[in-house]
Amino acid sequence: MKFIKKNELELANGGYLVFKEGQLPVNHEEFVTLQEEAHYLVSLANKVSMTDFTSKQPISFQSVVDNVTKSLNDEKRIFVESPKAVATPTIDKLQKEALTWLNNKADESKTEKLNRILQKFSILQDFENFGLYFSTDKIVKLKQLYSLEEIVNAVSILEPHLTE
């Protein structure tokens, strides 16, 4: 067993998890499992952030012709002007305050959901803050080492699509 801190761990020679000093291969089963899951989450978040999930209607020439014809036939003329809007500073302030309150409640809900999802990564937080004991009895290979910050960013991107 070897106690390793965050800055003493690296991937060498194509992804082998090693202790920097002496390039000693190390393993921590839970750490490795969470790093593999983090690789999936970060990869998925990168793909999701570049994807537009709104469905698009196919556009045909006939649909363009129909839209132009309809807009030309539906042209409305204004004969009487609408009255000017009355200033309502009190209502505007109340509306702004209500929206702020609602947005805050949504942010609290999102934060609670993110924290519940990220609970499984607490061992990575322990590793970043203090270090962990790694065994030297097994050689493991990872794609990349992810920081907790990268995982939090990925889960934040995926949050609207995740169920717990």
Backbone torsions as a table, in degrees:
resi	resn	phi	psi	omega
1	MET	NA	144.1	-178.9
2	LYS	-138.6	129.1	176.8
3	PHE	-84.3	122.8	-174.7
4	ILE	-126.2	134.2	175.8
5	LYS	-97.3	168.6	-173.5
6	LYS	-51.4	-47.8	-175.3
7	ASN	-80.5	1.2	-179.6
8	GLU	-103.3	4.5	-176.7
9	LEU	-115.8	140.3	177.9
10	GLU	-154.0	170.5	173.0
11	LEU	-104.3	130.8	-177.7
12	ALA	-126.3	152.1	173.1
13	ASN	49.8	54.9	175.8
14	GLY	87.2	15.1	172.7
15	GLY	118.6	8.2	178.4
16	TYR	-74.5	129.3	-178.6
17	LEU	-76.6	117.3	-175.5
18	VAL	-137.4	155.4	169.2
19	PHE	-79.5	124.8	-173.1
20	LYS	-52.2	-46.9	-177.1
21	GLU	-73.3	108.1	179.4
22	GLY	87.5	-0.1	179.5
23	GLN	51.7	42.1	-179.6
24	LEU	-78.6	121.1	178.1
25	PRO	-63.7	135.7	-178.9
26	VAL	-133.7	165.3	-179.3
27	ASN	-151.7	143.3	170.0
28	HIS	-144.9	107.9	-170.6
29	GLU	-51.3	-50.8	-176.9
30	GLU	-66.6	-41.1	178.0
31	PHE	-59.6	-46.6	-179.0
32	VAL	-63.9	-43.9	179.1
33	THR	-60.5	-43.8	-179.7
34	LEU	-69.5	-34.0	176.5
35	GLN	-67.1	-37.5	176.4
36	GLU	-66.1	-41.1	176.7
37	GLU	-65.7	-39.1	177.7
38	ALA	-62.1	-39.2	178.4
39	HIS	-60.7	-42.9	177.2
40	TYR	-62.7	-47.9	-177.5
41	LEU	-63.6	-43.8	-179.9
42	VAL	-66.4	-41.9	177.7
43	SER	-62.7	-43.9	178.9
44	LEU	-64.5	-43.1	179.7
45	ALA	-62.5	-39.5	177.5
46	ASN	-61.6	-42.9	179.8
47	LYS	-68.8	-43.0	-179.3
48	VAL	-63.1	-40.5	-177.5
49	SER	-67.6	-17.9	178.6
50	MET	-101.6	4.6	-175.2
51	THR	-108.4	136.3	174.9
52	ASP	-98.3	114.4	-175.1
53	PHE	-89.5	3.7	179.1
54	THR	-83.1	137.0	-179.6
55	SER	-80.5	143.6	-178.5
56	LYS	-113.7	139.7	175.2
57	GLN	-81.3	134.6	175.6
58	PRO	-65.0	140.0	-178.1
59	ILE	-102.9	126.7	175.9
60	SER	-112.9	161.9	178.2
61	PHE	-59.8	-40.9	-178.5
62	GLN	-63.5	-37.4	179.4
63	SER	-67.2	-33.6	176.1
64	VAL	-66.9	-44.3	178.2
65	VAL	-60.2	-45.4	-179.7
66	ASP	-62.2	-41.4	179.5
67	ASN	-65.4	-41.5	179.4
68	VAL	-66.0	-45.2	179.1
69	THR	-59.6	-45.3	-179.4
70	LYS	-63.9	-44.2	-178.5
71	SER	-65.9	-34.3	178.0
72	LEU	-70.9	-36.3	-179.3
73	ASN	-78.3	-22.8	-177.0
74	ASP	-97.2	14.1	-178.4
75	GLU	-66.3	123.5	-177.8
76	LYS	-104.1	141.7	175.8
77	ARG	-103.2	146.3	179.0
78	ILE	-103.3	120.3	179.4
79	PHE	-102.1	-30.6	-179.9
80	VAL	-127.8	129.6	179.9
81	GLU	-74.9	145.6	175.3
82	SER	-72.8	148.1	178.4
83	PRO	-66.7	152.6	179.0
84	LYS	-68.1	145.6	179.6
85	ALA	-69.6	141.1	179.7
86	VAL	-84.9	137.3	177.6
87	ALA	-68.0	132.7	179.7
88	THR	-132.2	73.7	-175.9
89	PRO	-63.7	-36.5	-179.9
90	THR	-66.9	-45.3	178.5
91	ILE	-64.4	-40.2	178.4
92	ASP	-61.2	-42.4	178.7
93	LYS	-65.2	-43.2	179.2
94	LEU	-63.5	-42.1	179.2
95	GLN	-63.6	-43.8	179.3
96	LYS	-62.4	-43.2	179.7
97	GLU	-65.1	-41.0	179.1
98	ALA	-64.1	-43.4	178.5
99	LEU	-64.4	-39.4	177.1
100	THR	-61.9	-43.6	178.7
101	TRP	-62.0	-46.0	179.6
102	LEU	-62.8	-43.4	178.6
103	ASN	-63.6	-37.2	178.4
104	ASN	-64.5	-42.4	178.3
105	LYS	-63.2	-40.3	177.6
106	ALA	-64.7	-41.3	178.3
107	ASP	-64.5	-39.7	177.0
108	GLU	-62.1	-43.1	179.6
109	SER	-63.6	-43.4	178.9
110	LYS	-63.5	-42.6	179.4
111	THR	-62.1	-44.3	178.2
112	GLU	-61.1	-42.7	179.6
113	LYS	-64.6	-45.5	178.8
114	LEU	-60.3	-43.7	179.5
115	ASN	-63.7	-38.6	177.5
116	ARG	-65.1	-42.4	-179.6
117	ILE	-66.9	-38.5	-174.3
118	LEU	-83.1	-3.9	-179.3
119	GLN	-55.7	-35.5	-177.8
120	LYS	-65.6	-17.6	-178.5
121	PHE	-92.9	14.6	-177.2
122	SER	-62.7	-30.3	178.8
123	ILE	-66.6	-31.3	176.3
124	LEU	-69.4	-34.6	175.7
125	GLN	-66.2	-41.3	176.0
126	ASP	-60.8	-41.9	178.7
127	PHE	-61.5	-45.6	-179.0
128	GLU	-66.9	-35.0	-177.8
129	ASN	-83.1	-38.6	-171.2
130	PHE	-125.5	-38.1	-172.0
131	GLY	112.1	170.3	-179.7
132	LEU	-141.3	160.6	172.3
133	TYR	-85.6	126.6	177.4
134	PHE	-113.1	145.0	176.1
135	SER	-89.9	160.8	180.0
136	THR	-116.5	19.2	-174.4
137	ASP	-94.1	-3.2	-175.9
138	LYS	-144.5	144.7	177.4
139	ILE	-102.3	128.8	179.0
140	VAL	-126.1	156.8	-178.9
141	LYS	-128.1	134.4	178.5
142	LEU	-125.9	157.8	176.2
143	LYS	-73.8	-40.8	-176.7
144	GLN	-165.0	154.4	172.2
145	LEU	-95.8	126.3	-178.0
146	TYR	-108.4	138.5	174.9
147	SER	-82.0	162.4	177.6
148	LEU	-62.0	-35.3	178.7
149	GLU	-61.3	-42.2	178.3
150	GLU	-64.9	-37.6	179.8
151	ILE	-68.5	-42.9	178.4
152	VAL	-61.6	-42.7	178.2
153	ASN	-61.7	-42.8	179.6
154	ALA	-64.1	-46.1	-179.2
155	VAL	-66.5	-33.2	176.6
156	SER	-63.8	-38.3	177.0
157	ILE	-67.4	-40.3	-176.2
158	LEU	-82.0	-15.2	-172.4
159	GLU	-48.1	-45.0	-179.3
160	PRO	-63.2	-21.1	-175.7
161	HIS	-101.0	-8.5	-174.9
162	LEU	-93.8	141.6	167.9
163	THR	-112.2	152.9	-174.5
164	GLU	-84.5	NA	NA
